[in-house]
Each structure stands twice: as structure tokens, then as C-alpha cells.
Amino acid sequence: MQAVILAGGTGSRLWPLSRQHYPKQFLTLDGSQASLLQQCLQRAAQLCHRPALLIGQDEHRFLLAQQLQESGLEGQIILEPEGRNTAASLTLAALACTENGAADELLLVLPADQRIRPIEALAKAVDSATSAAHEGAFCVFGLPPCRPETGYGYILAQTDGRVERFVEKPDVDTAAELISAGALWNSGLLLCRADRWLNAVQQCQPALHDACRRAWQQKQRDLDFIRVQPDAFRQSPSISIDYAVLEHESHRHCTRLDADWQDLGSWEALAKLHDHQSDERGCLKLGDTLLEGCADTLVFGDKRLIAGVGLDRLLVVDTPDALLLANRDHMDRLAPLLQRLNDQQRRELRLHPRVYRPWGWHEVLSEGLGFKVKILHIKPGESLSLQRHEHRTEHWIVLSGTARITRSDQCFDLGANASTFIARGERHRLQNATDQELLILEVQSGERLDEEDIERFEDRYGRT
């Protein structure tokens, strides 16, 4: 059995905590030490004997590699040049198995943004569905619903497991009727044979099948990644597994999954996860928060104090560079708000103040006309590229650790409290050659301070 982890989502409904370049699957949202992706990797390792296949977007490649490395597990990362929804992702995974001589391999599809406990319950459900999957069925997994939820899909199945129909995100009255009729929530998990999926997608979605096959045939290996051919892949329609194949297939089987399952796709879903922390008036406070006379209000804080008086059914999400205030009864209007942010090309939609790189991360502390102050964290043994800037100078102050500096034809080490200066146009590199963390305070000054003013000469991560 081959685990296929779908890790390409953007998590837009959890903005501003989730950003396009650092979406929810890379976040720790449930109080554990592991991100949602790392928890999914752990589930995959316990259920399948092969290293997992991770399908993600090119812009997240170093996050995928970092979190895979931190998990201590093995896996293969397949990169898509841009998101084309889940049907294309699964098709790439099936093509990978077929190329490796395992066309009849069972694929266990696991979304990376879910929380499922205990693992024993999932293992029992997967084991129960295995024989049907080997016989060619598309095996889905349904959860007993505890409320009429309008944000989930529903599965209506017969007592022998045969699926009658799927219903996607019904209104509250229809959801209640479905529950009365014995419908289950659709978990989004799938078990099927690789060749069975490819045959079905070729029949139901020939354009998607052909685009993915061309993209896979022209793939390239880059470091630890497999990159599919971009132009061919972009010809694939953007469509989900359910709409692409499952709604058109007749051989479908549903297995009941009795587990604590959370699809953490919205602020309300995240609030339900932390419901045990709510007070007697229905207020949930995460972070440094003081509320007076408030009811049914959700507050997700970060570093600063949040104080509220007389708030009712409000959502407050505070991050260093963006504050979201929303009426909980109007969360359907978040999508057009995000579209306006996208139209304005606001960086707050794409990036956190803390930006992760393969060598570590950097965070903007302050910026203004002609200057920017950042803190850089360089992991042990890692190095920035050999580079130069045409429009700015840089001052580096070592806060902790030891920095190895390349500046023109010089190479020297600096310890804590020492500093150096990089002139405009001067080739330079910052490296951590030790086994300790390195923190640098960087002060940039000049007429242009964006990432475009970087000319790279050597880079171990293949960036240009």
C-alpha cells in the first residue's frame, strides 16, 4: 500500500494565520508539537510499508523538504508548478507507481490538513476496505455526523457499503435530512488501485489524464524533488477527485470511520477543536487576551495583548502584520475580501513577516523609507547563496552563534556581539559552519530593498 499525501492546498479560509507561501498544513494548530503535515506523515508511516509520496506545489518545496526531514521519516516529493486540485495530484501519484512497476498498488490518499485520532481506528477502517479496493472499488470513508454541518460533503450508502450518491456542502435543512437518512460525513480519504484510477480518469477526464501523462513523461529530478513539466501540467483541468471520477463511477464502496476527525479548513472548525477551552459565555481565547462582557467571541492572539469589551459573535485573529475582525455570521464574505487583497497584490495574502527559506528563516522587524531591519536565523551547517546587491548595503550584527562571512576575497568568522559591513556591489555570503543556531540582525539601507535586488553566483539549493 502506497500513501499519497495531498499537501498542495493554500488554506485561504484560515487567513491571516495561513498564507499562500506558508499555508495551514505547515502550521501547528492543535496544540501538539507537530504540524498537520507531520502528523499526516506519521499516520502514513504507521499504515503503509512504503515511504510516502508527497504531492505539493513548487513554491512550498523547501517547506515540504524541511518538514519531511524534521519528521525523521522517508518520503518522495513530487512538485506541481501550480495547483490543479486533487484529481491531477492523484494522477501523478498513480503514474509514479505505474512507472515503478506497481500498477496494481493500492493508493491510500491522505489530505495533509486533517486531524485523525486514534490511528488504530483509521487502521481498522483501511484494513476493512482493502479487499474491496483490490477488487477495483473506489473506497471512501465516512464519519458518523454529530451535527448538520454545511461545510462538509455527505455520503449516502447502502448497508453493504455500496455508495448511492455524494452530496457536497448542503444547506442546514438538507444536511439534517441527510443525517436522518443515515448519511455520513465524507472524510476526503480514498483507497483505490493505481491502475484503476488511471483507467477511470482516462475515461472520465481524458484531458486531465493526457496532460498529467505528458507532464510526467517529461519530468526532471532536482535535488530531492521530482518536477513535472510545467507547460504540460498547466493544461490539466482544475477539478477534485470527487467531481472528476467518483461521481461518475459505479463501483464505489464506503467504510465507516469511527474516529475523532477534524477537517481544519476554517476558523469555525478550529474553534470546535478548541471548544473545551471556551468559557461559560462561549468565548474562546487563545493568546494574551482579556474579555469583559463578551459572548460567543473567538480570539486568536499572537504576541501582544488583546482586550475586548462587549463583543458579541466576533472573530478576532491577530498576527504581526494583519488583523482580521469578522462577524461570525458573515464568514462567507471572507472569500471576496481575500480576492480584493489578491487584486491589490498585498504581500499579507502571500507572506508571513517570518519567511522560511531552505537555510532557515528571516523576519522583518521594522522598515521605512530607505531602510529595513531583519532578523536572520541560519540553521546549523546551512548557508545563504554567494550573492551581491546593486542597490543596497547591509550591516550584520551577530546576536548568537558564530557566523562565517565571505566578503569579496576575504573569509572570516564572527562571534556574538561582533559586526561587519557589506558594501553595495560586493560579493558576499553568510554561513553557519557550526552545530549551533545562528542569529543575525541585518540592517539594509538603500533605494531598493526588495528580493529582486539579489544576483546569485553560487547556491546549494538550485535557486537562480
N, C-alpha and C positions, 0 to 999 in steps of 0.2 A: 504494500500500500504506500502511495506517494502523497505526502501532504503538500498542498498548494496553498500558500498564504497570499491572500489578496491584500496588498499593502500600498495601493496607489491612490487612496482617497485623499480628499483635501480637507474634510471635516469643517466645511464652511459654517454649519449651523452652531458650532461652538466658538465662533469668533466673539471676542478678540483673543481668547486663550489659544485657540487653534488658528494657525496662519498657513497660507499656501505653501511656504517653504519649510514649515515645521508643524505639520498637521497632527491631529489628535492621536493617531496610532503611535506616535513617538513620545507622547506625554504620559506622565504618571497621574492618573485621575481618581484612583480608588483607594488611596492611602497606602498602597503597597510600595515596595522599593523598585519594582519592575514596571516598565511601560506596557501599554496594551500590546504592542508588537512583541515584546519579550515574553509576555505571558502566553501569547499565541504560539511562539516558538517552543516554549516549554510544553504546551499541550501537544503540539505536533510531534515532539521527540518522544513523548510517552505513548502516542498512538501508532506511530509509523516507524518502521525499521530503517527507512532511507532518510538521508538529510533532506530537509525541507526545500522546496522551490519557492523563493520569494519573488513575487511579481510586483514591481514598483516603478515609479517614474524616475526618469533620468535626473531631474533636479533634486531628488532625495537620495541619490546613490551613496553619498558618504554617510548619511544618517543610517541608511539600511546596513551598510558595512560596519559602522561603529556599533550599532545595537546588536547585530549578529555576533560581533566579536565579544562584546560585553556579556552576552548571554552564555558564552562558553560552549555554544553548540555549533554544529556544522550546517551549512546551507549553501545553496546556489542562488545567486541574484540575477534575475532577468529584468532588463531595463526597457521600459517603453518610452519613446521620445515625448509622448504626451498621453494623457488619459483618454482611453476609448471604452471605458466602462468594463464590466466584469466578463462579458462574453468573450471579448478579444483576449483578455488576460488568461482565461482558462484555455482558450485555443492554443496560445503559445505554450502553456504547460503541457498540454496533450501532445503537441508536436515535439517537444523536448523528450518526452517519454518514448514516443514512437521512434525517434532518431536513435535512442539508446537501446533499441530492441525490446522495449517493454510496451508494445501497443495495447496489450490486454491488462496493463497495470491499473489497479483501482486508484482513482484520484479522490482524495479527501480534501474538499475545498473549505478553507477556514478564513473568514474575514478577519482582518487584523485588529479591528476596532471593537471587539466584543469581550465580555467578561463571562466566563462559564465555570461554575463550580458545583459540585466537586468533579474532578477529572474522571472518577470512577463511573459517574452517571453518563458522561459522554462516551466513555469507552464501551459501556454496556450497550448504548444505543447504536454505536457504529458497528459493533460486533453483530448485533441483531440484524442490521441491514446488509451485511456483507454478502450473504448468499444471493439476495435479490439483485445486488449490483453486479455480481459475477454473471448472472443470467441476462444482463443487459438493461436492467431497470435504472432509471434516474431516481436515486433515493434522496428524499428531502427529510428534514427533521422538524417536527412540530412540537411546540411547547404548550402545556395547558394554560390558557389565559386566566389572569386574575382580575381583569377589568376590561371594559370596552375601550381598547386603545386604538386611536385613529392613525397613529404614526407607523403601525406595523402592517405587514401583509398577513393574510389568513389562508389556511389550507383546510379544505373540506375533503375528508377521506372516508372510505368505507371501513367496516370493521376488520377486513382483511388487509388493510393498508393501501389499497388502490386509491389514487387521488382522483377525485371528481372534478375539482376546479380550484383555482387560486383566486383570491380577491385581494387587490392591492390597496391599502390605506383607505378603508371605507369611512363614511361618516359615523358618528357615535351611535345612531339608531341601527344602522346596518351592522355595525360591529356587535352590538348587543344581540341582534337576531342571529348572527353567525355563531356566537358563543352558545346561544340556546340550542342551535342545531348541531353542536358538538365540534365546531371548528377549532383548530389550533393556530397559535401564532407561528408564522414562518420564520425559522431561526436564521435563514440565509446560508446554512451549511448544506453541502451537497456531496454525495458519494456516487461515482459512476466510473465505468471503464474509459480509458483514454480513447480507444478506437471507437467506442460507442458515441462519445461526444463529437469526435471529428466527423463521423458519418452523419450525425444529426445536424451539426452546424452547416455541413456542406449542403444538405438538403433544404434546411430551413433558412439559412442565411449565406447563400453562395458568395456574395460579395465580401462578407466578413471572412469567410474561410479562405478565399483566394488571396485577399490582402495579407492576412496573417501568414499564410504559407509562403508567399513571396518574401515577406519581411524576415521570416525565419531562415529561409534558404540563403539569404544574403547577410546573415548576422555576422558580427565580429566580436572577438574576445578582447576586452580592455581591462587590464589588471585582473581583478576578481569578478568582473561583470561580463554578462553576455548582452550585447546591444543588438537589437533587431534593426533592420534597415528602415530609416525614418520615413522616407517618402512613401514606400510601400505600405507601412503600417498606418500612416495617416489616411490611407484610402479606405480603411475599415470603418463601417458604421459604428456609432457610439450607442450601444444597446446592452442591457443587462442580461444575465444568464436566463432569468425567468422569461423575459419578453422574447429573447432570441430563440430559445429552444423549448423550455419546459412547458410553456402554454400550448405548444403545437404538438407535443409528443403524447402518445397514449400510454406508453409503458412507464408509469410513474408510481413510485411507492413511498409512503410516508411512515416514518418511525417516530413514535412518541419519545420525547426527550424530557425526562423528569430531572431538571437541574435548575440551579439559580443562574439564570441567563439575563444578561443586560446588554442591550444594543445602545452603546453610549454615543448616540448620534445627535443629541440636543441637550439644551440646558435643563429641560424638564426631566429627561432621562437621568442626567447626572444628579439632579436633586433627589430623585427617587432612590438612587444608590445610597445617598447620604441621609435618607429620611429619618433614620434612627437618631440623628443629631439635631433634629428640629425641636424647637421649644413648644410650649403648650399653645401658642398662638400661630403655629405653623410657619415660623421663621427659621430659616437655615442660615447659619453664619459660619463661613469658613474664612479664616484670616483674623486680623486685628479689627474687630467690629463691635460697636456698641449701638444697640437699637432701643428706642424708647417709644412705647405706644404704637408699635408696628404690628402688622398681621400679614400672614401668607407672603412674606417677602424673602427672596433669595439673595444672599450677598456672598460673592466670591471675591475675596480680597487678595492682595499681593503683599506689598511691603509696608504700606502706610495705613494709618488709622482711618477707618470708615465709620462715621457716625450718622445715624438716621433717626428722624422724629416723625411719627405719624404716617409712615409709609404703608401702603396697602396694595398687595398683589404686584409688587415691583420686583424686577430683576436688576441687580447691580453687579457688574463684572468689571473689576479694576485691574489694569495692567500698567506697566510703567509708561507706555506711550498712548494708550487708548482706554477710554471709559465708556462702557455700554450701560445705558439706562433704558429699561423697556417695561412696558405693561405686560404682565404675563398672559393677558387675554388677547394680545396682538402680536404674538411671536411669528405669525405668518407673514408679517411685514418686514422681517429681518432680511429675507432674500432680496427684495428690491433695494433695501438700504445698502447691502453688500454690492449690488450691481452699480449703484451710484459711486461707491468707493472705487470700484474697478474702472468705471468710466473716467474718473478723475486721476487714475493711476496712483492712488495713495499707497505709499510704502507700508502703511499699517495693515493693509489687507494681505500683503505678501510676507513681510518680515517681522520677527520679534526684534526688540532692541538688542537682545543677545542672539547673535548669528553664529550658527555652528558650521565649522569647517573641518576637513579631514584631520587637520593638525590640532584642533581644539575649538575654541570659540573666541569671539570678540564682542564687546558690548559698548555702545555709545553712552558715555556719562553726561556729556554736555557738548553743545555745538552752537555756533553762531556765525556771523559774517567773517569769513576768512580763517576760522579755526574749528577744530573738532578734537575732543578728548575721549579716548577709548581705553578700556582695559582689555588686555590680551591674555588668554590662558593657553599655554602651549603644553601639550601632553608630553610625558617622558619619551625621549627618542624621536620626537617629531620635529619638523622643520617647515618654515614657510619657504616659498619659492625664492630663487635668486631673481631680483627684480629692480626696477628703477621707476622713478616718478618724474614727469616733466614739469608738473605744475605745483608741487608742494614739497616742503621739508618736513622732517619728522624728528621728534625728540623722544628717546626711550629712557625710562627710569625703571630699574629692576626693583620690584616690590618684594618678591621672594623667589628663591631658587637661584640657579646660575644660568646666564644666557651666553651662548656662543654667537658672536657678532662677526659677520663678514661685511666689510666696508671697503669698497674699491679693492686694493690688493692686500688689505690687512685682514687678519683673523685673530680675535682675542676674546677672552671670557670676562664677563662682568657679574659680580655678586650683588646681593641685596644692598640697596641704597646707592648704588653706582648708576651713572647715566652716560649716554652718548648722543651724538647728533648726526643725522643723515641729511646731507645737502641735496638740493634739487639736482636731478640727473645722475646721482651717484648710485652705482650698483651696490646692492646690499642684500643681506639675508639674516634672518633671526632663527636660531636653532636652540633646541633643548637637548643637549647631549648627555643628560644625566637621567637617573631613575626617579627624580623628584619632580613635582609640578613646578611650572614656571609662570609667574605673573608679571606682566609688564604694563606700565602706564605709558600710553602713547599720546603725544600731543602733536597734531598735524596743523600746519599753517600754510596758507597759500590761496590762490584764486580758484582752485578746483580741487575738491576733496572727495570726489566720488570714486567708485570702484573701477571706472573706466580709465582712470589715470594710473594704470598698472601695466608695465611692459615686462613680461616674464621671459627669462632666459633659460632657466632650469626649473623643473617642477616634478617631484617624485609622484605626483598624483595625476599626471597627464593633462593638466589644465593649460590652456593657451591664453 
